[in-house]
Amino acid sequence: MNSVLPVRDLSLTSHILHALNEASIIAITDNKGTITFVNDMFCKISKYDRNELLGQNHRMLKSSYHSSDFFVHLWRTISRGKVWRGEVKNKAKDGSFYWVHTTIVPFLDSRGKPYQYVSIRTDITERKCTEELLKRSLDQLANSNRKLLDHHHTPSQTTIHDDLGQSIDESMAAYPEIRQLMTQFNEMNIRINQARKRIEHQAYHDALTGLPNRYHIEEYLKRSIEYAKVNNSSLTLLYLDLDRFKLVNDLLGHQVGDLLLKEVAEKLSQTICENGMIGRQGGDEFLIVLEDMNEEEVRAIAGRILDCLSYPFVYAGKEFFISPSIGISMFPKDGNDIESMMKNADTAMYMAKERGKNNFQFYSSEPSSLLSRRHLLENKLRTALKNKEFILNYQPQVHLNSHELRGFEALIRWNNPELGLISPEEFIPIAEETGIITDIGTWVLKETCRQNKAWQEQGFVRVPVSINVSSQQFRDPEFVWNVLNVLKESKLHPQYLEIELTESTTHHFVHTVEKLQLIKQYGIKVAIDDFGTGYSSLSALDQLPIDILKIDRSFIKHILTNPNKAAIAKTIIDLGHNLDFKIIAEGIEESSQADFLNEHQCHIGQGFLFHPPLNPTDVARHYQHLFNEIPFFN
């Protein structure tokens, strides 16, 4: 809830507050009755804007239906710190009237005096209107009965009952609207009961998946722990997190992410069945509570979960794979309360991620060096940019037939004063999971453009330098303008900058094409990196406004020993030529690999055969002969 004025902690969980806010009309006042908060439902029913209500009191809603004694009793009750419940008729801004069932809860300070009141209301206008119509109709029925009885002589007791039944039937026939009103009244009661059930379900279940929500599953876990304590029985908590789910949202959008979460929930439900309770903790996290199972049985359940989520998810004709990391804590050895069991299952889940994801781990009280390092890297990564700990090295790209320089790829390195050099393979995934990757990508862009421009001003041959752009950075609506601003600030011509995207980044096809077309308009070249390792649609490849395909190093490594790898590499080369793309082979370490690629018309390569990544000083030293030469670039 968005409170305009400060409101003290209500000592309720956020889950209860959320459920109440969605299902009820809520207002908060100070101890003098001045309104400090109203939710959207309050504004809707009263027809006042929020700014018209804040700072006022409830007298502005007075309908003059209730006596002054009614409100005296109300205030006497709540001022004594007691809860008041009742039905109130209020007047809306447009002059219409509405009824609410109201519960007013006083919140007390350390002296036991109320400092604020929280009012929770439910709209009962329809019910009250129906009750009034029914009351009037019953009054008409009673009058009709009396008139009919006046026409009869004084009867015996038996005759009275017969005549009364006949008179009621005659009255119902005489007043068919009564029967209609009674039918409407019954239907309204049914709707009220259905609405009540819906509200109760919404309060305890996740709106997207239909699973028990965090509040529900945690309450269930608390009760299960108490039961296990009394009955000396076992209890297990599984904490499940979907690996790289954020990437799915970034690449395909939240709508697809929601569909995937619903399918995961359905698969989990089918797998667990009656063996336990499943709940959605939030985001891409799920909790599973298992009762009366030993460790072997828990292992079997966790294994079945891994199996059920190993099958691909299909969307728009494409297959996507998602895997879970599962942490497991068991009562009582891993905790005897909900806080310790949740904390230890969460710790075990991170252990599963550190051990390669797509596995489960039982909690261990012994310290984990892997987990400690992951947390250490995450903490230090947050200050690495500020502390200027990142450096860029530049790996040459050469023409395979002449070994002449064609350009560079900028490669980031992290040199922490305490931990030393840290591999990108280790810190990039953490940067992606934490969202820091976008800031790092912006730094790489600025530093690359600055360095290339500095080389040019020193008389170095003008060649392009490519940078790797993460999917998160590319999906930023301001990405293109950020690139253009950096080029303008550095005064680097756009033809000397290339951006490299992975295949997965191009899944958002329409937006990708539009953004790439805009980039191309300004003369910036685009490469698809690690081509052949992702899920590119070949039918869409010719529609992508790109310039370069880079063959992944995994194909180059075995190109001479594995016929399948060689066939794939040759296919990529032929495909690139047919679509008028330049082809760059990465990871060339042997001259025989370079000869094979050159023979099959791949004319550009990079790898340790030519040179490892160089720092800017080494670039100038190694390519000193290219300073003050006539620029070449293709």
N, C-alpha and C positions, 0 to 999 in steps of 0.2 A: 504494500500500500504506500502511496505517496503522501506523506503528511506534510501539510504546509507549515504548521506550527509544531514546535517540539512536543513530542509525546513520550512519556516514560515507557520503559520496557514493560510490555503487558504480561510478561512471564508466560507467554504461550508460544508454542513452536510455530515456526513459519508455515508449517503444513496446515495447522488448524486455522491460522489466520487467512491463508490462501483459500481454503475451503469455505470459510465464513464469508469472505469478501466476494466470492463467486455466487454464493447461494442466498445471502441475507442482505438486509438493509442495515447499514452500520453507521453510527455516529459516536463521536467521543466529545465530551465536554469537560471543562474544568469543574472545580467544586462549587462554582457559582452558577453553573449551567451555561456558560459561554461555549459555543461550538468551536472546537479546535480541529476536527476532522470529520469528513463525510465521504463515503465511497460513491462510486458511480451509480449504484442502484438507488441510493438515497436521493441523488439529484434527479434521477429519472422519474421516481414516483412523486416527488414534491414539485417537479417542474421548475426548480430554482437552479441557477448555475452555482458552482461551488463557491465562487468569490462572493456571491450574494448571501451565502449561509455562514461562512466562516466569520467569527467574531460576533455573531448574533446569538439569540437563544431560541428555544423551541416555541416561545410565545407567538412567533411569526407564523406558526402552523396551527394556531388555536382555531378550533371549529365552533366553539361556544356550545358544543353538544354536552360536555361534561360539566358538572358542578365544581365550584371552587373547593369543596370538601374533597373531591376526587384527587385533585392535585396536591392539596395539603397532606393527605394520607400518603401519596406517592413520595413527596419530598421528605416527609417524616421518616419513612421507611429507609430510603437510600442514604439519608444523612446520618443514620445510625449504623451504617455499614452493612445493611441487609439488602439482599436482592429483591427487586420488585418485579412482578409479572402481572400483565393485564392487557386488555384490549383498548385501543385508543383510536378515536376518530379524529383525523387531521384534515386541514384545508390546504389544498395545493395552490400554487401561485395563480393559476387560471381560474380559481374559484371553485373548482371541483373538489369533492370530498373523497377520502379513501380511509380504509380501516387497516390497522396493523396490530398484530400480536407482538407485544413488546416485552423484552427482558432487559432490565437495567442492572448492571453489575458495578458496584462501587469498588474502587481500588484504594487500598489504605496505605498510609505512610507508617513510619516506625512507631508513631504514637497511637495508631489505630484510627486515625481520622481520614476520611475520604479526601483524596487529592484530585481524582478525576472519576468520571462515570463512562462506562462503555454501554451503549444501547444497541441491542441486536433485535431487529424487527423482521417480521414476515408479513407479506401482503395478504390480507384476508378479506379484501373488499368484495370479491365475488361471493364468498361464503356468506358474508353478512347481508348482502343484497338478496341472495336466495332465501336466507332465513326470514328476512322481513316479508318477502313475497309469500312465503309459505305460511307465515303467521297470519297475514291478512286473509289468505285463502281459507285457513282453518277457522278463522273467526266467521267468515262468510258461511262456512259449512255448519258451524254451531248454530248460527242464526237460522239457517234453513231448517235444521233439525227441530228447533223449537217451534217454528211456524207449522211444520208438518204435524208435530205432536199435539199442538193446540186444536187441531181438527178432529182428534180422536177422543172417545169417552175415556174415563179413567180405567185403565186396563189392570189385569192381574200381573203378577211378577213375570210370568212366562211370556205373556203377551207383550210386555214392555220390551223384553229382549228381542222378540220377533219383529216388533214394529220398529225398534231402533235400527236393527240391521237393515230392514227394508228402507227406512228413511235415509240411512247413509248411502245406500245404493241409489236411491232417487236423487239425493243431493249430488252425488258424483255424476249422475246422468245430466242433472240440471246445470252443473258447473264443470264442463269438460276441461276447462283451463286448470282446475285443481289437480286433476290427474296428470296433466302435462307438467305442472310445476313439481309435483312429487317425483315424476320421472326425471326431470332436470336436476332435482336435488340429489337423487341417488347417483346420477351420472357425475355430478360435481364431486360428491364424496369419493367416487372411484378415481376421478382425476387427481384429487388432493392426495389420496393414498399413493397413486402412481408417482406424483411429483415428489412426495416425501421419500419414496424409495430411490428415485433418481438422485435426489440431493444426497442421500446417505451414500449411494454408490459413488458419486462424484467426490465426496469427501475422503473416501478410502481407496479409490482406484485411479490409476493413471489414465488420463483422457486419451492418449494416443494408442496405447497397447491394450488397455482394458485390464492389465495386471494390477494387483495390489500396489499402491503407491508407497513411497518411502515411509510415511507415517504409519500406514497399515502394517507393513512388513516389520518395522522396528517394534511396534506394539506387540505383534505376534511373537517376535524373537524374545522380548522381555518376558512374556507369559510362558514361553517355552523354557526359558532359563529357570524361572521359578518352579515350574513343574519338574524339570530335571533335577533341581536341588532336592525337592521333597521326595522324589521317587528314585533318586540315585541312578538316573538313566543318562544316556549319551545324547549329545546334540552337536550338530555340525553346521557351520556357516560357510557358504561358498560366495566369494566376491568376484564377479565376472566383469571384465572390461573388454570391449571390442577393440582389437588392434587397428590402429590407423583409421579409425572411423572418421576423425576430423578431415582426413584427406578425401573421403567419400563426399562429405558435405561441401568441401571446397571445390572439388572437381565437378560434381554432378548436381549440387544444389540440395537445399534442406528438404525439398519435397521427396527426392529419391532417398535421402537419408532416413526420413520418416517411414517410407515404405519398407526399407531394409530393417529398421527397428521393429516394425510390426511383424515382419516375417521371422526375425530372430525370436521374438516373444512367442510366436506360435510354435516354432520348432522346439524351444525350451519346454513349453507346456506339454507338447506331445512326448518329449523325452522323459520328463520328470513324472508326469501323470500323477498318481496318488502317493508318490514317494516323498513329497515335500511341498513346501510353498515357495512360489517364485514371485518376486516383486521387482519393480523397476526403481532403482535408487535415484535415477536421474541421468540425463544425457545418454551415454552409451554404456551405463553401468547397471548391472542386475544383481540382486541378492537372492540366494536360494537357501532355505532352511531345511535341513534333513534331521529327522528324529530317529533315535534307537537304531543307529547304524554304526558298525565298526569300521576301522580304517580301510579294510579291504573292500567293503561294500561302497564306501565313499569313493574310493579309487575307480570302481567300476562305473559309478554314476558320472564322475568327472570325465572318464574316458568316453562315455556315450555322448556327453555334451560336445566334446571335441569332434567326434565323428559326425554328429548331426549338423554341425556348422561347417563341416569341411566341403559340403556340396555347394556348387555355385549358385549365386542369386542371379536371376535373369531380369534384365530391364531393357526395354526397347530392343530386344533381340540380341543384346550383348550379355556375356557372362561376367560376373564379378565375384571375387572371393573375399570372404571376411573370416578372420580367425579370432578366437577369444584367448585372453590370458586369465587364468583362474587362480585365486588365492584361497586357501582353506584354513580355517581355525576350528578347533574342536573343544567343546566343553567337557570337563573343567580344566584340562591341562593347558589350554591356550588362553584361558580367561574365564572368570565366573560372573561377568556382568556384560551388558551389551556394549559398553564403551571399549573394553579390552578385546572382546571378540571381533568387533568391527575393525579396530585399529590393527590387530594382528592379521586378520584376513586381508586387509588392504596392503599391509607390508608383504605378505606372501604373494599377492597379486603382482606387485612390482618386481618381486623376485622372478616370477614367471616371465615377465616382459624382458628382464635382463638376460634371461637364459634362452632368448631367441623367440619369444612369443609363441602362441599356439601350443601352450602346455599348461599343466596345473602344478602348483607347489603347495605343500603343507607348511604351515608356519613353523619356523625354528627360532628358538630364543638365542641361538648362537649368532653373533654379528656376521653380516654378509659383506665381504669386501666389494662384491659387484654392486650391491645396492647402495653401499656407502659412497662408492665412486660416482654412481649415477646422480645421486643427490648432490654430491660435491660439485660435479660438473655443471648441473643445472644452476646451482647457486652462483658459481663463478661466472657462468655464461651471461648472467643478467648484468654483470658489471664490466664484461670484457670490452664492449664497444667504448664505454666511457673511459676505461683505463688504457685504450689504444693497444690492445693485446693482439689484434688481428693483423696479419700481413698477407700480401698477395705475391705469389710467384707466377711466372709466366712460362708456359710450355710452348716451344716453337711448333708451328705447323709448316711442313716443307713440301715442295713438289718432289714426288718420288723419282722422277727421271733425272733431276738435276741436283736435288737436295738444297735448292735455293729456298730462302725464307719466303713463306706465303703470309704468315700472320702468327698470332699467339692466342692461347686460351688462358684467361686469368683464373688461377686456382687459389682458393683461400686456405690459409693455415692459421692455427691458433697457438700462440706462444704465451703460455701463462707463466708468470714468474715463479710460482710454486710447483706447478705440475709439469712444466716444460712444454715441448711441442705435442699437441693433441691432434690426432688424425681427424680429418673431416668425416670419415666413416663413423667416428664415435660421437662427434658433437652435433653434426647436422641433423640426425634424427631427433635429438633432444630439442634443438632449436625449432624444428618443425612442430613438434608436439606442444611446445610452450608458446608458439607464436612469435618468438624472437627472430625467426628467419626473415621476416619482412624487413626489419631494421638492418639486419646484417646484409641483406640483398641490396638495400639502398646504399649502404656504405661501399659495397663492392662496385656498384655502378659509378659512384662519384670518384672513387680512388682510381678505377681503371681509366676513366676519361681524363682525369687529371694527369696520370702518368703517361698516357699515350700522347697527350698534347705536349707534355714536357719533353718527351723524346723528339717529337717533331720540331720543337723550337730549338733543340740542340743539334738539329741537322740530320737526325736518324731517318732512315727510309720510312716512308709512310705506308704502314700496313694495318689491317684491321686487328682488333683485339676482341675476342668473344668472352661473354660472361654467362654464367649459368643463372637462370631465373626460376625461382621456385613457383609452384602452382599458386601458393598464397599471394606471392608478390604480383604475379601476372593477373590474378583475379581482382586485384585492387582497381576500383573504377578510375582512379587517378594515375594508373601505371604509365600510360602513354605520355601524359603531360609531365609526369615526374621525369621520365627519360628525356623528353625534349628540354625541360628546364635545366637538367644537368648538362646536356650538350651545349646549351646556350651559355651557361655559367663557365664551363671549361673551354669554350670556343673550339671544341672539337667538331670536325665535320662529321655528319651522320654516317658517311660511307665507311668510316674507320671504327664503327661499333657494330658488333654482331651480338644477337641474343640467342641463347640456346635454351630450348624448352624440351622437356621429356614428352614422350608419347602420351602419357596419362593426362598431361596438362591440356591436351587438345580435345578431351572428351566433350566439353561444353562447346559443341561444334559451331553453332551460329555466332555466339559471342566471341569465340576464338577467331573466326574468320574476320569478323568486323574489326576486331582489335589489331590483328595482323595486317589487314589491308591499310589501316591508318598508319601503322608503323612503317610499312613499305612505302607509303606515299612520301615519307620524309627521307627515304634513302637508306634506312637501317636494314641490314640483312638478318634473316631468321634461319636458324638451324634446328632440326629435330635431333636431339641428343640420344645416345644409346638406342638407336633405331633397331628394331627387331626383338626387343625384350619386353615390349608392352603389348597393348591391345589395339593398335591402330587399325582402322578400317581402310583397306586398300582402295575401296571404292570412293572414299572421301579424300584420299591423299592428294589427288590431282586438283581438288578444289581448295586446298590449303595454300595460301599465298606465302610459300616458303622458298628458300634458296638452296639449302644444304641439307643433306642427310649424313649423319655420322654413324658409321658402323660400330656397334658396341665391341669393346675389347674382348668379351667372352667368345665371340666368333673368331676374332683374329688369333687368339691364343692357340686354338686347336685347328687352325685353317689348313695346316699341312698334314695333320694326323687323323682328322675326323672328316670323312667325306660329306657328312650332313652339314657340318659347320661351313665347309668350303662351298657347298651348294647354296646355302643361305646367303653367304657373303656375295657370291656371284650374282644371285638373284637381286639382291639389294642394289648392286652396282648397275645391272641392266635396267632395273626399275628407275633408278635415278637418272640415267642417261635418257631413257624414253620420256621422262617427265621434265627433262632439261634442268635437273638439279646437279649441283656439285656434290661429289662424294668425298668424305674424309674418313679415313680409317684410324681408329684410336688403338693405343696399346701395342704398337709395333715394337718388338724387342729384338727381332732377328732379321738379318738382311734377306734371308730366304722368304720371309713373310712379305717384306717390301717388294721383292722381285715378283712374287705371285700376284700381289695386288696391282702392281704396275702393268704386268702382262695382261691382266683382265680389265684394264682401262680405269682403275682407281688411281688417280694421279696425285692425290694429296694425302699425307699421313702425319701422325704425330705419335711419339712414344720414346722410350728410353734409348732406342737405337740411334736416334738423332740427338736428343738431349732430354735430361730430366727437367722438371720445372726449375726456372732460374729466378733469383731475386733481381730487382731492377738494376743493381750494380753489375751483377754478372751478365745480364743481358747486354749492357753497354760494352762490357769487356769482351764478351765472346763475339759480338757482332760489330766490333769497332770499325771493321772495314766497310760497313754499310752506312756509316755516318757521312753526311755531305755527298751522298750519291743521288743520282736521279731516281725519284720515287718509282716503284713499280707495285702494281696491285692487281690481282685477278682472283 
